[in-house]
Amino acid sequence: MLVHLQTLGCRLNEAELETWAQDFERAGHGITTQAEAAHLIVLNSCAVTQDAARKSRQLIRRIHRDNPQAKLVVSGCYATLNQQQAEAEMGVDLVIGNQDKDKLVDLALRELNLSSMPAQATEPGEFSLFTRGRQRAFVKVQDGCRYRCTFCIVTVARGEEKSRPIAAIIEEINTLHQQGIAEIVLTGVHLGGYGSDLGCHLADLIQAILAQTDIPRIRLGSLEPWELTDSFFELFDNPRLMPHLHLPLQSGSDSVLRRMARRCKTQEFTAIIERLRRQIPHFNVTTDIIVGFPGETEQEWQESFDYIAATGFGHIHIFTYSRREGTKAASLPGQVNNTIKKQRSAALHRLAEEMKLKFYRDNLGREFPVLWEGYSEPCGEDRQRVFGYTPNYLKVGCIVSRDRSVENQLMTARLTEAGQNWVAGELAE
């Protein structure tokens, strides 16, 4: 049986796909990138915004339209929050909520009467990862969140916090490394809360990974800034921990942050950024910003804009606030009208592009070890442009001969020119 895996949303969804792919292979089934060739399709859906929920519904319908013969399993946050709606969609054979994700493969095979053939199982991991063009692997280390930010529906969809044992994570990373993976990304709904149910901390997990694995590169998913301890900062002295963090700010106005029930004020956020940049020059900090949160006045918006400009970020994920039923923010007074939200979003997008370009230019002339991707594009008759990422997560493009393969290799490049979405470089032979 051929299985096609598809996802919307966060890196945690990506990590879960990797796990399911390996579990299906252990059961003797193959993974295919072609949805139309699959006998079974699994969709990991998203509902972080109303737009994400709408896209999840659209994708369910498109998958069934393109391959009506395939069995279709839907999981993820949309399926959890809107189970009856998901079950009613044409072509959906099984809905599996987030609480049962760990058992998804077994449930799908049993409930849909799909045969399992362990005697024919392939070596897990490598095929599923590389078939989807990945040189890095997302490793899920925890699920759930104890906090209740007023705009967030994901904590409702994902439930209480649950951390994976360190030994299980170490085993997975060592297996991935043996299969050729050079970089892993630790992910979770509340990554900074790792170990809250185990009596340990995220820093303990990272120290164990550094001590008990040889994986060359370790990245971290999104982290709440208020949970970074002194021992956490010290970990970046090890060059295997990549100097890039995604720290969601959400707003640069303290009064808006209070209405969001965020636990980090702008002054505290500034102290974190300054410490990281003192410790490692050109440390890349990226962030999330919500534009037009309920009650956001013109003064608050200007405070936020000015703070973001003064802080500087390598990249910003910009979300225009939309009311999400089931969250506290949906009932807050002072809902901002769409015209104002669009104006503020456009202004912030322009600022974000300026800051990204400045960060690119600040890194020109430096040499970095780059992990090269499988993707390339033609550049003349006998040359190609290959792409990869620096430790501080800059996308680099270098021109090499058409017959040369650098995929999944760590090779040094010198950055020479800033483009709009990537930096041109030259391979250091």
C-alpha positions in Angstrom: 0.0 0.0 0.0 1.2 3.5 -0.9 0.7 6.2 1.7 0.8 10.0 1.0 1.3 12.4 3.9 0.3 16.0 3.8 0.2 18.8 6.3 -0.8 22.4 6.9 0.5 24.6 9.7 3.4 24.4 12.2 6.7 22.5 12.5 5.1 20.2 15.0 2.8 19.0 12.3 5.8 18.4 10.1 7.5 16.4 12.9 4.4 14.2 13.4 4.4 13.5 9.6 8.0 12.2 9.9 7.0 9.9 12.8 3.9 8.6 10.9 6.0 7.9 7.8 8.4 5.8 9.7 5.6 3.9 11.4 3.9 3.2 8.1 7.1 1.9 6.7 7.7 -0.4 9.7 4.2 -1.8 9.0 5.4 -2.6 5.4 3.8 0.2 3.5 5.5 2.7 1.2 5.5 6.5 1.2 4.8 8.4 -2.0 5.0 12.1 -2.8 2.2 11.7 -5.4 -1.2 12.0 -3.8 -2.9 10.7 -7.0 -0.9 7.4 -6.7 -1.7 6.8 -3.0 -4.1 4.2 -1.6 -4.2 6.1 1.7 -3.8 9.8 2.3 -3.3 11.3 5.8 -3.8 15.0 6.3 -2.5 16.8 9.4 -4.7 19.8 9.5 -4.4 23.3 11.1 -6.8 25.7 12.8 -4.5 28.4 14.3 -6.6 31.0 12.5 -10.0 31.0 10.8 -8.2 31.2 7.5 -6.1 28.1 8.4 -9.3 26.2 9.2 -10.8 27.3 5.9 -7.7 26.1 4.0 -7.9 22.7 5.9 -11.5 22.2 4.6 -10.4 23.2 1.1 -7.5 20.8 1.1 -9.7 17.9 2.3 -12.0 18.6 -0.7 -9.2 18.9 -3.2 -7.5 15.7 -2.0 -10.8 13.8 -2.4 -11.5 15.4 -5.8 -8.0 14.5 -7.1 -8.0 10.9 -5.8 -11.5 9.8 -4.9 -10.4 6.1 -4.6 -8.0 6.7 -1.8 -8.9 6.3 1.9 -8.6 9.7 3.6 -7.6 10.2 7.3 -7.8 13.6 8.8 -6.0 14.6 12.0 -4.6 17.8 13.5 -6.1 20.9 15.2 -8.9 21.5 12.6 -10.1 17.9 13.0 -9.9 18.1 16.8 -11.8 21.3 17.1 -14.3 20.6 14.4 -14.7 16.8 14.5 -18.3 16.6 13.2 -17.6 19.0 10.5 -14.5 17.1 9.3 -16.3 13.8 9.5 -19.1 15.2 7.3 -16.7 16.3 4.5 -17.0 14.1 1.4 -14.3 11.5 1.1 -13.2 11.5 4.8 -13.0 8.0 6.1 -11.6 8.6 9.5 -11.0 11.5 11.8 -8.3 11.1 14.5 -8.0 13.9 17.1 -4.8 15.2 18.6 -5.3 13.1 21.7 -4.8 10.0 19.6 -2.1 11.1 17.3 0.5 8.8 18.8 -1.7 5.9 17.7 -2.7 7.2 14.3 -1.0 4.6 12.2 -2.4 1.7 14.3 -5.9 3.2 14.3 -5.9 3.9 10.6 -4.8 0.4 9.7 -7.3 -1.2 12.1 -10.3 1.0 11.5 -10.0 1.1 7.8 -9.1 -2.7 7.5 -5.8 -2.0 5.8 -3.4 -4.9 5.9 -0.1 -4.6 7.7 2.9 -6.5 6.3 5.8 -6.3 8.8 7.7 -9.0 7.1 8.2 -6.7 4.1 9.0 -3.6 6.2 11.6 -1.3 4.8 14.3 0.5 6.8 12.4 3.3 8.5 13.2 7.0 8.2 15.5 7.6 5.3 13.0 7.1 2.5 10.3 9.1 4.0 12.5 12.0 4.9 14.4 12.3 1.6 11.4 11.5 -0.6 9.9 14.8 0.6 13.2 16.6 -0.1 14.3 17.2 3.4 17.9 17.4 4.6 16.7 18.1 8.1 14.3 16.3 10.4 11.7 17.7 12.8 11.7 15.9 16.1 8.6 16.3 18.3 9.7 16.5 21.9 6.5 17.7 23.6 2.8 18.5 23.1 0.3 20.8 24.7 0.6 24.1 26.6 -0.2 25.3 30.1 -0.6 28.9 29.1 -3.8 30.6 27.8 -2.9 33.5 25.6 -6.2 35.1 24.8 -5.8 34.9 21.0 -4.7 31.2 20.9 -6.9 28.3 20.0 -4.1 25.8 19.7 -3.8 25.2 23.4 -7.5 24.1 23.4 -6.9 21.8 20.4 -3.6 20.3 21.8 -4.6 19.9 25.5 -2.3 19.5 28.5 1.5 19.4 28.3 3.1 16.1 27.8 6.9 15.6 27.2 8.7 12.7 25.6 11.4 11.0 27.6 14.9 12.2 26.9 16.0 8.6 26.1 13.4 8.2 23.4 14.4 11.5 21.8 18.1 10.6 21.9 17.3 7.3 20.2 15.3 9.0 17.5 18.0 11.5 16.8 20.8 8.9 16.6 18.7 6.8 14.2 18.1 9.9 12.0 21.8 10.7 12.0 22.7 7.1 11.0 20.3 7.5 8.1 22.2 10.6 6.9 20.3 13.5 8.4 22.7 16.3 9.3 20.3 18.7 11.1 17.4 18.2 13.5 14.8 20.8 14.7 13.3 20.3 18.1 9.6 21.1 18.0 6.6 21.3 20.4 3.5 23.4 21.1 5.2 24.8 24.1 8.8 23.9 23.5 10.1 26.0 26.4 7.9 24.0 28.7 9.6 20.7 27.9 10.1 18.6 31.0 7.5 20.3 33.2 5.9 16.9 33.7 9.2 15.1 33.9 11.0 17.2 36.5 13.6 18.6 34.0 14.0 21.5 31.6 14.6 22.1 27.9 18.2 22.9 28.7 18.6 19.5 30.2 17.3 17.9 27.0 19.7 19.9 24.8 22.7 19.1 27.0 21.8 15.4 26.7 21.6 15.7 22.9 24.9 17.4 22.8 26.5 14.7 25.0 24.8 11.6 23.6 24.5 12.3 19.9 26.9 13.4 17.1 24.2 15.1 14.9 26.1 18.1 13.5 23.3 20.7 13.7 20.6 21.3 16.3 17.9 23.9 15.8 15.0 24.9 18.0 11.4 25.6 17.1 9.4 28.5 18.4 10.2 29.4 22.0 8.3 31.6 24.4 10.9 34.2 25.5 10.0 34.2 29.2 11.3 30.7 29.8 15.0 31.1 28.8 17.2 30.4 31.8 20.9 31.2 32.3 21.8 27.6 31.6 19.9 27.8 28.3 22.0 30.8 27.1 25.2 29.0 28.0 24.3 26.2 25.6 25.0 28.4 22.6 28.7 28.2 23.4 28.5 24.9 21.6 28.7 25.5 17.8 26.3 22.5 17.2 23.4 24.6 18.6 22.5 26.9 15.8 22.5 30.7 16.5 18.9 31.3 15.5 15.8 31.6 17.7 12.2 32.3 16.8 10.8 34.2 19.8 7.2 35.3 19.4 6.8 38.9 20.5 3.2 39.3 19.2 3.1 43.1 19.9 5.6 45.8 20.8 3.1 47.5 23.1 3.0 46.5 26.7 -0.7 47.3 27.1 -1.6 45.1 24.1 0.6 42.3 25.6 -1.4 42.5 28.8 -4.6 42.0 26.9 -3.0 39.1 25.1 -2.1 37.6 28.5 1.5 37.4 27.3 4.1 36.9 30.1 7.0 39.0 28.7 7.2 42.8 28.6 9.1 44.6 25.9 11.8 45.6 28.3 12.4 42.0 29.2 12.3 41.0 25.6 15.0 43.6 24.8 17.2 42.2 27.5 17.0 38.7 26.0 17.8 40.0 22.5 20.8 42.0 23.7 22.2 39.1 25.6 22.0 36.8 22.6 23.6 39.4 20.3 26.4 40.1 22.8 27.1 36.4 23.1 27.1 35.6 19.4 27.5 38.3 16.7 24.9 38.1 14.0 22.6 35.9 16.1 19.4 35.7 14.1 16.2 36.4 16.0 12.9 36.0 14.2 9.4 36.7 15.6 5.6 36.7 15.2 3.5 39.8 15.3 -0.3 40.1 15.4 -1.6 43.2 13.8 -5.0 44.7 14.8 -5.5 42.9 18.1 -8.8 43.9 19.8 -8.6 47.4 21.3 -5.3 48.2 19.5 -5.3 52.0 19.4 -3.3 54.2 17.0 -1.0 55.0 19.9 -0.5 51.4 20.8 0.1 50.5 17.2 2.7 53.2 16.8 4.4 52.0 20.1 4.5 48.5 18.6 5.8 49.6 15.3 8.6 51.8 16.8 9.7 49.0 19.2 9.9 46.5 16.3 11.9 48.9 14.2 14.3 49.6 17.1 14.8 46.0 17.9 15.3 44.6 14.4 14.5 41.1 13.3 15.8 38.8 10.6 12.3 37.9 9.7 8.7 38.5 10.9 5.7 36.3 10.5 2.9 38.8 10.4 -0.7 37.8 11.3 -3.7 40.1 10.8 -5.9 39.4 13.8 -9.1 37.5 13.0 -11.7 36.6 15.6 -11.4 33.0 16.6 -14.4 31.5 18.4 -13.4 29.7 21.6 -10.8 32.2 22.5 -11.1 35.0 25.1 -10.0 37.6 22.6 -13.1 36.9 20.4 -15.2 38.6 23.1 -12.9 41.6 23.8 -14.3 45.0 23.0 -12.8 47.3 20.4 -12.5 45.0 17.4 -10.3 46.8 14.9 -11.9 47.3 11.4 -10.4 45.5 8.4 -9.3 48.6 6.6 -7.1 49.7 9.5 -5.7 46.2 10.0 -4.8 46.0 6.3 -3.0 49.4 6.5 -1.0 48.4 9.6 -0.2 45.0 8.1 1.1 46.6 4.9 3.3 49.1 6.8 4.7 46.3 8.9 5.4 44.1 5.9 7.5 47.0 4.4 9.4 47.4 7.6 10.0 43.6 7.9 11.5 43.6 4.3 13.8 46.5 5.2 15.0 44.7 8.4 15.5 41.4 6.5 17.6 43.1 3.9 19.7 44.9 6.5 20.4 41.6 8.2 21.4 40.1 4.9 23.8 43.0 4.3 25.2 42.8 7.8 26.4 39.3 7.1 28.0 40.0 3.7 31.7 39.1 3.5 31.5 36.4 6.2 32.1 32.7 5.7 29.6 30.1 7.0 29.3 26.4 6.9 26.2 25.8 4.8 24.0 22.7 4.7 22.9 22.3 1.1 19.4 21.3 0.1 18.3 19.0 -2.7 16.7 21.8 -4.6 18.5 23.6 -7.4 17.6 25.7 -10.5 19.3 25.9 -13.9 21.8 28.7 -14.4 23.0 28.6 -18.0 23.8 25.5 -20.0 26.3 23.8 -17.7 25.7 25.4 -14.4 23.1 25.3 -11.6 22.3 27.4 -8.5 22.1 25.4 -5.3 20.6 26.5 -2.1 21.3 25.9 1.6 21.2 27.5 5.0 23.8 29.0 7.3 23.9 28.3 11.0 22.0 31.6 11.6 19.4 30.5 9.1 20.2 32.7 6.1 19.2 31.1 2.8 22.3 31.1 0.5 22.5 30.5 -3.3 25.7 29.4 -5.0 26.5 28.6 -8.6 28.2 25.3 -9.3 28.6 23.1 -12.3 25.5 21.1 -13.5 27.1 17.7 -12.8 28.1 18.5 -9.2 26.0 17.4 -6.3 26.4 19.1 -2.9 23.0 17.9 -1.5 23.1 17.2 2.2 26.7 18.2 2.5 28.1 20.9 4.9 30.4 23.1 2.8 31.6 26.6 3.5 30.4 29.6 1.5 31.3 33.3 1.6 28.3 35.6 1.3 28.7 38.2 -1.4 25.4 39.9 -2.4 22.0 40.4 -0.7 19.0 39.5 -2.7 15.3 39.8 -2.0 14.8 36.3 -0.5 18.3 34.9 -0.3 21.9 35.8 -0.2 24.3 35.0 -3.1 27.5 33.3 -2.1 30.6 31.6 -3.4 31.7 28.1 -2.4 35.1 28.2 -0.5 36.9 25.3 -2.3 
